[in-house]
């Protein structure tokens, strides 16, 4: 309750500062006008803090700054620009926070799908996209070319910070004991062991990492002429990369929309494999392990005897009620499987006549089909004999592992029951989104100008300032929430945290890059960001491949991620100022 008033107090103080700065200019003009008319008696001295810079024969011209919108404060001093960077950066942080809060409220009301897949990823990248957009719109093409490095610095810095500092910190604060490739929830007894302590994620997080790696493809396209030392096709390469980037953004949003459906389908398939194992294991126990003959073929005689034992009314058919009685007696261990769902799965596989009954022939064919499926899986081994049926145990272990990787918790498809409450939350969400968008739109241009002025005052390249400072403003809210979420020491929260980090980088690579490429193409700017692109490619590919083929991340992976951040800065500096790539 106290946060919002503090934000309002900050905004009010900032507006007072702006008004005071603007009024001081008028006061200065007014006082300086007294020098035009004198009564010959009083020699009025204007205060130095109200004096405007004037040009005379005895004074050298001084640098001046241009106020954004005609009233926002500006300065040419180092400390003054540093202060304004902090102020404007905090305002962009507020914008990102309001957008995040509004997105979460909207997701609670409308659920995943269109909102979760389309609007939320775009809104999360809005502050970055705003800053990139205004960096290339200012003034003439020459001015835009000098300021567009701010946008590239933000794009590269945001990606690198998310995949290095934040990624590594999440591993450290969320570490649990690792047993095999799975982290034990809320158990942290290994201390800071580099190999036995860390986090683990589900398979969906690995998919998100692979998508992130694929999303760097437009960077390769736009960089192709530089790689070939060609100057003629650079403008065309920007256009092609822009089209590909926009297409990938649309495809990614569609994937996000349909992802819950894909998850449910894959999880249902794994549950079906659980039913196969449960029924075969139960029948194996009833048959004393003799489901297979000496040569490893299904024993049809034993299978027929099992059918007769299950057929309680001896009518030669298994009804749904008889199958249900069979399922009730089967222990599916950790899997909470609905009995009706299991009966339906058996009928779908066995009942080829579709008469809602399974006769002896259908039962025998179904069991043989399932045994062949289990034997043909990659979990079977050459030394699995017909009597031991070790392949069934291996099938079970593999199925449990798949289910563990896929099942990250029940997907909530709830809707808001209270219509009045839902309307109130919806209005609040829209207000948060509008406020966040307004703040981002209003202060993106002043922040870019201040970064440019600070660069001129310190002779530090604008790229490095925006690489380090701006991501702290636009991604700080996301960083704090990710670290807090990861610190809950649960595999489910770790999976969600890393998926969101990979998703944020993917949006940088498709949405923010699309904005940047559109600016370069439409304004006829020169694409000269080879070192910056290389840094993005190196960090994204290394961390993406690490997340694509692993679901367990020991502490040593956090050290790798954290070291990549300073190495990225060093790489850009060496390539630009030692090898002259810029």
C-alpha positions as CSV (number, residue, x, y, z in Angstrom):
1,X,0.0,0.0,0.0
2,X,2.9,2.3,0.7
3,X,4.7,1.8,-2.6
4,X,2.2,3.6,-4.9
5,X,2.3,6.8,-2.8
6,X,6.1,6.7,-2.8
7,X,6.0,6.5,-6.6
8,X,3.5,9.3,-6.8
9,X,5.7,11.4,-4.4
10,X,8.7,10.7,-6.7
11,X,6.8,11.8,-9.8
12,X,5.5,14.9,-8.0
13,X,9.0,15.9,-6.9
14,X,10.3,15.3,-10.4
15,X,7.6,17.5,-11.9
16,X,8.5,20.3,-9.4
17,X,12.1,20.0,-10.4
18,X,11.1,20.3,-14.1
19,X,8.9,23.4,-13.4
20,X,11.7,24.9,-11.3
21,X,14.2,24.3,-14.0
22,X,11.9,25.8,-16.7
23,X,11.0,28.8,-14.5
24,X,14.7,29.5,-13.8
25,X,15.2,30.0,-17.5
26,X,12.5,32.6,-17.6
27,X,13.9,34.3,-14.5
28,X,17.4,34.3,-16.1
29,X,16.0,35.9,-19.3
30,X,14.1,38.4,-17.2
31,X,17.1,39.4,-15.1
32,X,19.4,39.6,-18.1
33,X,17.1,42.1,-19.8
34,X,17.8,44.6,-17.1
35,X,21.2,45.0,-18.6
36,X,19.5,46.6,-21.6
37,X,18.2,49.6,-19.7
38,X,20.0,51.3,-16.8
39,X,19.1,54.3,-14.7
40,X,22.7,55.2,-14.4
41,X,22.6,54.8,-10.6
42,X,22.0,51.2,-9.7
43,X,24.2,48.7,-11.2
44,X,22.2,45.5,-10.7
45,X,24.2,42.3,-10.5
46,X,22.3,39.2,-11.5
47,X,23.0,36.1,-9.5
48,X,25.3,33.7,-11.2
49,X,23.0,30.8,-10.7
50,X,20.3,32.6,-12.8
51,X,22.7,33.8,-15.5
52,X,22.2,32.5,-19.0
53,X,25.3,31.6,-21.1
54,X,25.9,34.6,-23.3
55,X,28.3,35.1,-26.1
56,X,30.6,38.2,-26.1
57,X,33.9,39.1,-27.4
58,X,35.4,38.3,-24.0
59,X,33.8,34.9,-23.5
60,X,34.3,31.6,-25.3
61,X,31.3,29.7,-26.5
62,X,30.2,27.0,-24.0
63,X,28.4,23.7,-24.6
64,X,24.7,23.8,-24.2
65,X,22.0,21.2,-24.0
66,X,18.6,21.0,-25.4
67,X,15.7,20.4,-23.0
68,X,13.4,17.5,-23.9
69,X,9.9,18.7,-24.6
70,X,11.1,22.2,-23.8
71,X,10.8,21.8,-20.0
72,X,12.6,18.7,-18.8
73,X,15.9,19.5,-17.1
74,X,19.2,18.9,-18.9
75,X,22.8,19.6,-18.1
76,X,26.3,19.2,-19.7
77,X,28.1,18.2,-16.4
78,X,29.0,14.6,-15.6
79,X,27.4,14.5,-12.2
80,X,24.2,16.2,-13.5
81,X,23.8,13.7,-16.4
82,X,24.5,10.8,-14.0
83,X,21.7,12.1,-11.7
84,X,19.3,12.4,-14.7
85,X,20.2,8.9,-15.8
86,X,19.3,7.6,-12.4
87,X,16.0,9.6,-12.4
88,X,14.9,8.7,-15.9
89,X,16.1,5.1,-15.3
90,X,13.9,4.9,-12.2
91,X,11.0,6.1,-14.2
92,X,11.6,3.4,-16.9
93,X,11.8,0.9,-14.0
94,X,8.3,2.2,-12.8
95,X,7.0,1.7,-16.4
96,X,8.3,-1.8,-16.6
97,X,6.9,-2.6,-13.1
98,X,3.4,-1.2,-14.0
99,X,3.4,-3.2,-17.3
100,X,4.4,-6.3,-15.4
101,X,1.7,-5.8,-12.8
102,X,-1.0,-5.1,-15.4
103,X,0.1,-8.2,-17.4
104,X,-0.1,-10.5,-14.4
105,X,-3.6,-9.2,-13.5
106,X,-4.7,-9.6,-17.1
107,X,-3.4,-13.2,-17.1
108,X,-5.3,-14.0,-13.9
109,X,-8.6,-12.8,-15.5
110,X,-8.3,-14.1,-19.1
111,X,-5.9,-17.0,-18.5
112,X,-3.2,-18.2,-21.0
113,X,-3.7,-18.5,-24.7
114,X,-4.1,-15.2,-26.6
115,X,-3.3,-13.1,-23.6
116,X,-0.4,-15.2,-22.2
117,X,1.0,-16.0,-25.6
118,X,0.6,-12.8,-27.6
119,X,0.2,-9.7,-25.4
120,X,2.3,-10.5,-22.3
121,X,5.6,-11.2,-24.2
122,X,5.1,-8.0,-26.2
123,X,4.3,-5.9,-23.2
124,X,7.3,-7.3,-21.3
125,X,9.6,-6.1,-24.1
126,X,7.8,-2.7,-24.5
127,X,10.2,-0.5,-22.5
128,X,13.3,-1.8,-24.4
129,X,11.4,-1.4,-27.7
130,X,10.5,2.2,-26.8
131,X,14.1,3.1,-26.0
132,X,15.4,1.4,-29.2
133,X,12.7,3.2,-31.3
134,X,13.5,6.7,-30.0
135,X,17.2,6.2,-30.3
136,X,16.9,6.1,-34.1
137,X,14.1,8.7,-34.6
138,X,15.9,11.7,-33.3
139,X,16.9,14.5,-35.7
140,X,18.7,13.9,-39.0
141,X,20.2,10.7,-40.2
142,X,23.6,11.8,-38.9
143,X,22.2,12.4,-35.4
144,X,20.2,9.1,-35.5
145,X,23.4,7.2,-36.6
146,X,25.3,8.6,-33.6
147,X,22.4,7.9,-31.1
148,X,21.4,4.5,-32.4
149,X,24.3,2.9,-30.6
150,X,22.3,3.5,-27.4
151,X,19.6,1.2,-28.8
152,X,22.1,-1.5,-29.7
153,X,23.8,-1.2,-26.3
154,X,20.4,-1.7,-24.6
155,X,19.6,-4.7,-26.9
156,X,22.9,-6.4,-26.3
157,X,23.1,-5.4,-22.6
158,X,19.6,-6.7,-21.9
159,X,20.3,-10.1,-23.5
160,X,23.7,-10.5,-21.8
161,X,22.5,-9.4,-18.4
162,X,19.5,-11.8,-18.4
163,X,21.6,-14.8,-19.5
164,X,24.6,-14.1,-17.3
165,X,24.1,-12.1,-14.1
166,X,20.4,-12.9,-13.5
167,X,20.7,-16.5,-14.8
168,X,23.7,-17.2,-12.6
169,X,22.2,-15.5,-9.5
170,X,19.0,-17.6,-9.9
171,X,21.1,-20.8,-9.8
172,X,22.9,-19.7,-6.7
173,X,19.9,-18.5,-4.7
174,X,17.7,-21.5,-5.8
175,X,20.3,-24.2,-5.3
176,X,19.2,-27.6,-3.8
177,X,20.8,-31.0,-3.4
178,X,21.3,-32.7,-6.8
179,X,20.6,-36.4,-7.0
180,X,21.3,-37.7,-10.4
181,X,19.8,-35.1,-12.7
182,X,17.0,-33.9,-10.3
183,X,17.2,-31.3,-7.6
184,X,15.5,-32.3,-4.3
185,X,12.9,-29.6,-3.4
186,X,13.8,-27.5,-0.3
187,X,16.8,-29.7,0.6
188,X,20.1,-27.9,0.7
189,X,22.7,-29.9,2.6
190,X,25.6,-29.9,0.1
191,X,26.5,-26.2,0.7
192,X,28.3,-24.7,-2.3
193,X,29.4,-27.9,-3.9
194,X,30.1,-27.1,-7.5
195,X,28.8,-30.5,-8.7
196,X,26.3,-31.7,-6.1
197,X,24.3,-28.5,-5.5
198,X,22.3,-26.6,-8.1
199,X,18.9,-26.5,-9.8
200,X,17.0,-28.6,-12.2
201,X,14.2,-27.8,-14.7
202,X,11.6,-29.6,-16.8
203,X,11.8,-30.5,-20.5
204,X,9.7,-27.4,-21.5
205,X,12.5,-25.2,-20.2
206,X,14.9,-27.0,-22.6
207,X,12.5,-26.3,-25.4
208,X,12.4,-22.6,-24.5
209,X,16.2,-22.5,-24.6
210,X,16.3,-24.1,-28.1
211,X,13.8,-21.6,-29.3
212,X,16.0,-18.8,-27.9
213,X,19.0,-20.2,-29.9
214,X,17.0,-20.3,-33.1
215,X,15.9,-16.7,-32.6
216,X,19.4,-15.4,-33.3
217,X,19.1,-16.3,-36.9
218,X,18.2,-12.8,-38.1
219,X,21.4,-11.5,-36.5
220,X,23.3,-13.9,-38.8
221,X,21.4,-12.7,-41.8
222,X,22.1,-9.0,-41.2
223,X,25.7,-9.7,-40.5
224,X,26.3,-11.8,-43.6
225,X,27.6,-8.9,-45.9
226,X,30.1,-7.9,-43.2
227,X,31.3,-11.5,-43.0
228,X,31.7,-11.6,-46.8
229,X,33.4,-8.1,-46.8
230,X,30.6,-6.9,-49.1
231,X,29.2,-3.3,-49.1
232,X,26.6,-3.6,-51.8
233,X,24.1,-5.9,-50.2
234,X,24.0,-4.5,-46.7
235,X,20.7,-2.6,-47.1
236,X,19.1,-5.7,-48.7
237,X,20.4,-7.9,-45.8
238,X,18.7,-5.6,-43.3
239,X,15.4,-5.9,-45.1
240,X,15.6,-9.7,-45.3
241,X,16.6,-9.9,-41.6
242,X,13.7,-7.6,-40.8
243,X,11.2,-9.8,-42.6
244,X,12.6,-13.0,-41.0
245,X,12.6,-11.3,-37.6
246,X,8.9,-10.2,-37.8
247,X,7.9,-13.7,-39.1
248,X,9.7,-15.3,-36.2
249,X,8.0,-13.0,-33.8
250,X,4.6,-14.0,-35.1
251,X,5.5,-17.7,-35.1
252,X,6.8,-17.4,-31.5
253,X,3.6,-15.8,-30.4
254,X,1.5,-18.5,-32.0
255,X,3.6,-21.2,-30.3
256,X,3.0,-19.4,-26.9
257,X,-0.7,-19.4,-27.6
258,X,-0.9,-23.1,-28.3
259,X,1.8,-24.2,-25.9
260,X,-0.7,-25.2,-23.1
261,X,-2.5,-27.5,-25.6
262,X,0.8,-29.0,-26.6
263,X,1.8,-29.6,-23.0
264,X,-1.5,-31.3,-22.2
265,X,-1.2,-33.6,-25.3
266,X,2.4,-34.7,-24.4
267,X,1.5,-35.2,-20.8
268,X,-1.6,-37.3,-21.8
269,X,0.7,-39.5,-24.0
270,X,3.0,-40.2,-21.0
271,X,0.1,-41.0,-18.8
272,X,-1.0,-43.5,-21.5
273,X,2.4,-45.2,-21.2
274,X,1.8,-45.4,-17.4
275,X,-1.4,-47.3,-18.1
276,X,0.4,-49.7,-20.4
277,X,3.1,-50.4,-17.7
278,X,0.5,-50.7,-14.9
279,X,-1.7,-53.2,-16.8
280,X,1.3,-55.3,-18.1
281,X,2.9,-55.4,-14.7
282,X,-0.4,-56.5,-13.1
283,X,-0.9,-59.2,-15.7
284,X,2.7,-60.4,-15.4
285,X,2.1,-60.9,-11.7
286,X,-1.1,-62.8,-12.3
287,X,0.7,-65.0,-14.9
288,X,3.7,-65.6,-12.6
289,X,6.0,-63.9,-15.1
290,X,5.2,-66.0,-18.1
291,X,3.8,-63.5,-20.5
292,X,6.5,-64.5,-23.0
293,X,7.5,-67.8,-24.4
294,X,11.1,-69.2,-24.4
295,X,11.9,-67.5,-27.7
296,X,10.6,-64.1,-26.4
297,X,7.3,-64.1,-28.2
298,X,4.0,-63.3,-26.4
299,X,2.4,-66.4,-24.9
300,X,-1.1,-66.4,-26.3
301,X,-2.2,-69.3,-24.1
302,X,-1.3,-67.4,-20.9
303,X,-3.0,-64.3,-22.3
304,X,-6.2,-66.2,-23.0
305,X,-6.2,-67.5,-19.4
306,X,-5.8,-64.0,-18.1
307,X,-8.7,-62.9,-20.1
308,X,-10.9,-65.6,-18.6
309,X,-9.8,-64.6,-15.1
310,X,-10.8,-61.0,-15.8
311,X,-14.1,-61.9,-17.5
312,X,-16.2,-62.2,-14.3
313,X,-19.6,-63.0,-15.9
314,X,-18.0,-65.4,-18.5
315,X,-19.8,-63.8,-21.4
316,X,-16.6,-63.7,-23.5
317,X,-16.4,-59.9,-23.4
318,X,-14.9,-57.4,-21.0
319,X,-17.3,-54.5,-20.2
320,X,-16.3,-51.1,-19.0
321,X,-17.3,-52.1,-15.4
322,X,-15.0,-55.2,-15.6
323,X,-12.1,-53.1,-16.9
324,X,-12.8,-50.6,-14.1
325,X,-12.6,-53.3,-11.5
326,X,-9.3,-54.4,-13.0
327,X,-7.9,-50.8,-13.0
328,X,-8.9,-50.3,-9.3
329,X,-6.7,-53.2,-8.3
330,X,-3.7,-51.8,-10.1
331,X,-1.3,-49.5,-8.2
332,X,0.0,-46.7,-10.4
333,X,2.5,-45.6,-7.7
334,X,3.2,-41.8,-7.8
335,X,0.8,-41.2,-10.7
336,X,-2.6,-39.9,-9.6
337,X,-4.4,-41.4,-12.6
338,X,-8.2,-41.2,-13.0
339,X,-9.7,-44.7,-13.2
340,X,-12.3,-43.6,-15.8
341,X,-9.5,-42.1,-17.9
342,X,-7.5,-45.4,-17.7
343,X,-10.5,-47.4,-18.8
344,X,-11.0,-45.1,-21.7
345,X,-7.4,-45.5,-22.8
346,X,-7.7,-49.3,-22.7
347,X,-10.9,-49.3,-24.7
348,X,-9.4,-46.9,-27.3
349,X,-6.4,-49.3,-27.8
350,X,-8.2,-52.6,-27.5
351,X,-11.8,-52.1,-28.7
352,X,-11.2,-52.2,-32.5
353,X,-14.9,-53.0,-33.2
354,X,-16.0,-49.9,-31.2
355,X,-18.8,-51.7,-29.4
356,X,-17.6,-50.6,-26.0
357,X,-16.6,-54.1,-25.2
358,X,-13.3,-56.1,-25.5
359,X,-13.6,-59.7,-26.6
360,X,-10.9,-62.3,-26.3
361,X,-9.3,-61.7,-29.7
362,X,-9.2,-57.9,-29.1
363,X,-7.7,-58.4,-25.7
364,X,-5.0,-60.7,-27.0
365,X,-4.2,-58.4,-29.9
366,X,-4.1,-55.4,-27.6
367,X,-1.7,-57.1,-25.1
368,X,0.6,-58.3,-27.9
369,X,0.6,-54.8,-29.3
370,X,1.5,-53.3,-26.0
371,X,4.3,-55.9,-25.4
372,X,5.7,-55.2,-28.8
373,X,5.6,-51.4,-28.0
374,X,7.5,-51.9,-24.8
375,X,10.0,-54.3,-26.3
376,X,10.6,-52.0,-29.2
377,X,11.3,-49.0,-27.0
378,X,14.8,-47.8,-26.6
379,X,14.8,-48.7,-22.9
380,X,14.9,-52.4,-23.7
381,X,18.3,-54.1,-23.6
382,X,19.7,-57.1,-25.4
383,X,20.2,-59.1,-22.1
384,X,16.5,-58.8,-21.1
385,X,15.3,-62.4,-21.2
386,X,11.7,-63.6,-21.7
387,X,11.4,-64.7,-18.0
388,X,13.0,-61.7,-16.3
389,X,11.1,-59.2,-18.5
390,X,13.7,-56.6,-17.4
391,X,12.6,-54.5,-20.3
392,X,9.3,-53.8,-18.5
393,X,11.2,-52.3,-15.6
394,X,13.3,-50.2,-17.9
395,X,10.2,-49.0,-19.7
396,X,8.8,-48.0,-16.3
397,X,11.8,-46.0,-15.3
398,X,11.9,-44.2,-18.6
399,X,8.2,-43.4,-18.4
400,X,8.6,-42.1,-14.8
401,X,11.5,-39.8,-16.0
402,X,9.4,-38.5,-18.9
403,X,6.5,-37.8,-16.6
404,X,8.8,-36.0,-14.2
405,X,10.2,-33.8,-16.9
406,X,6.8,-33.0,-18.4
407,X,4.6,-32.6,-15.3
408,X,5.4,-29.2,-13.9
409,X,2.1,-28.8,-12.1
410,X,-1.5,-28.7,-13.0
411,X,-2.3,-26.1,-15.6
412,X,-4.9,-23.7,-14.2
413,X,-7.8,-23.1,-16.6
414,X,-9.9,-21.3,-14.0
415,X,-11.9,-18.3,-14.8
416,X,-13.0,-15.5,-12.6
417,X,-16.3,-16.4,-11.0
418,X,-17.0,-13.1,-9.4
419,X,-18.1,-10.9,-12.3
420,X,-18.0,-7.7,-10.4
421,X,-14.6,-8.5,-8.9
422,X,-13.4,-9.5,-12.3
423,X,-14.4,-6.2,-13.8
424,X,-12.6,-4.3,-11.1
425,X,-9.4,-6.3,-11.6
426,X,-9.7,-5.8,-15.3
427,X,-10.0,-2.0,-14.9
428,X,-7.0,-2.0,-12.6
429,X,-5.0,-4.1,-15.1
430,X,-5.8,-1.7,-18.0
431,X,-4.9,1.3,-15.9
432,X,-1.5,-0.3,-15.0
433,X,-0.9,-1.1,-18.6
434,X,-1.8,2.5,-19.8
435,X,0.3,4.1,-17.0
436,X,3.3,1.9,-17.8
437,X,3.0,2.6,-21.5
438,X,2.6,6.3,-21.0
439,X,5.7,6.6,-18.7
440,X,7.8,4.5,-21.1
441,X,6.7,6.6,-24.1
442,X,7.3,9.9,-22.3
443,X,10.7,9.3,-20.8
444,X,12.4,7.0,-23.4
445,X,13.5,9.9,-25.5
446,X,14.9,12.0,-22.6
447,X,16.8,9.0,-21.3
448,X,18.4,8.4,-24.7
449,X,19.4,12.1,-24.8
450,X,20.9,12.0,-21.3
451,X,22.9,8.9,-22.1
452,X,24.2,10.7,-25.2
453,X,25.1,13.8,-23.2
454,X,26.8,11.7,-20.5
455,X,28.8,10.0,-23.2
456,X,29.9,13.4,-24.6
457,X,30.8,14.7,-21.1
458,X,32.9,11.6,-20.1
459,X,34.1,10.5,-23.5
460,X,32.8,7.0,-22.7
461,X,31.2,5.4,-25.7
462,X,27.4,5.5,-25.5
463,X,27.2,1.8,-26.2
464,X,29.0,0.9,-22.9
465,X,26.8,3.2,-20.9
466,X,23.6,1.8,-22.4
467,X,25.0,-1.7,-22.2
468,X,25.5,-1.5,-18.4
469,X,23.0,1.1,-17.1
470,X,19.8,0.9,-19.2
471,X,19.2,-2.9,-18.7
472,X,19.3,-2.2,-15.0
473,X,16.3,0.1,-15.5
474,X,14.2,-1.8,-18.0
475,X,14.9,-5.3,-16.6
476,X,15.3,-4.7,-12.9
477,X,11.7,-5.5,-12.0
478,X,11.9,-8.7,-14.0
479,X,15.3,-9.6,-12.5
480,X,14.1,-9.1,-8.9
481,X,11.0,-11.2,-9.4
482,X,13.0,-13.9,-11.1
483,X,15.5,-14.1,-8.3
484,X,12.8,-14.1,-5.6
485,X,10.9,-16.8,-7.4
486,X,14.0,-18.9,-7.9
487,X,14.9,-18.7,-4.2
488,X,11.9,-20.8,-3.3
489,X,14.1,-23.9,-3.8
490,X,11.6,-25.8,-5.9
491,X,12.0,-27.5,-9.3
492,X,8.7,-26.1,-10.5
493,X,9.6,-22.5,-9.7
494,X,13.1,-22.9,-11.2
495,X,11.6,-24.2,-14.4
496,X,9.2,-21.2,-14.6
497,X,12.0,-18.7,-13.8
498,X,14.4,-20.0,-16.5
499,X,11.6,-20.3,-19.0
500,X,10.8,-16.6,-18.5
501,X,14.4,-15.6,-18.8
502,X,14.8,-17.5,-22.1
503,X,11.4,-16.1,-23.3
504,X,12.6,-12.5,-22.5
505,X,15.8,-13.0,-24.5
506,X,13.7,-14.5,-27.4
507,X,11.5,-11.4,-27.4
508,X,14.7,-9.2,-27.5
509,X,15.9,-11.2,-30.5
510,X,12.7,-11.0,-32.5
511,X,10.6,-8.0,-31.4
512,X,13.3,-5.5,-30.2
513,X,15.5,-6.5,-33.1
514,X,12.6,-6.0,-35.5
515,X,12.2,-2.4,-34.3
516,X,15.9,-1.8,-34.6
517,X,16.1,-3.2,-38.1
518,X,13.1,-1.2,-39.2
519,X,14.8,2.0,-38.0
520,X,18.1,1.1,-39.8
521,X,16.2,0.3,-43.0
522,X,13.7,3.1,-43.2
523,X,16.2,5.8,-42.1
524,X,19.0,4.5,-44.3
525,X,21.4,4.1,-41.4
526,X,24.6,2.1,-41.6
527,X,24.7,-1.3,-40.0
528,X,28.0,-1.3,-38.2
529,X,27.6,-3.4,-35.1
530,X,29.7,-6.5,-35.8
531,X,31.2,-6.7,-32.3
532,X,27.9,-6.2,-30.6
533,X,26.2,-8.9,-32.7
534,X,29.1,-11.3,-32.0
535,X,28.6,-10.8,-28.2
536,X,24.9,-11.5,-28.5
537,X,25.6,-14.6,-30.6
538,X,28.3,-16.0,-28.3
539,X,26.3,-15.5,-25.0
540,X,23.0,-16.7,-26.5
541,X,24.4,-19.8,-28.1
542,X,26.5,-20.8,-25.1
543,X,23.8,-20.4,-22.6
544,X,21.1,-21.7,-25.0
545,X,23.0,-24.9,-25.8
546,X,23.7,-25.3,-22.1
547,X,19.9,-25.1,-21.4
548,X,18.9,-27.1,-24.4
549,X,20.7,-30.3,-23.5
550,X,20.7,-30.2,-19.7
551,X,17.9,-30.2,-17.2
552,X,20.3,-30.1,-14.2
553,X,22.5,-27.1,-13.6
554,X,25.2,-27.5,-10.8
555,X,26.8,-24.4,-9.3
556,X,29.7,-24.5,-11.8
557,X,27.3,-23.5,-14.5
558,X,26.5,-20.3,-12.5
559,X,30.2,-19.4,-12.5
560,X,30.3,-19.9,-16.3
561,X,27.3,-17.6,-16.7
562,X,28.6,-14.9,-14.4
563,X,32.0,-14.8,-16.0
564,X,30.4,-14.3,-19.5
565,X,29.3,-10.8,-18.4
566,X,32.7,-9.1,-18.0
567,X,34.1,-11.2,-20.9
568,X,31.4,-9.7,-23.1
569,X,32.5,-6.1,-22.3
570,X,36.1,-7.0,-22.8
571,X,35.3,-8.6,-26.2
572,X,33.4,-5.6,-27.5
573,X,36.2,-3.2,-26.3
574,X,39.0,-5.3,-27.9
575,X,37.1,-5.8,-31.2
576,X,36.1,-2.1,-31.5
577,X,39.2,-0.3,-30.2
578,X,42.0,-2.8,-30.7
579,X,41.0,-4.4,-34.0
580,X,38.9,-1.5,-35.2
581,X,35.7,-3.3,-36.0
582,X,33.5,-0.3,-35.2
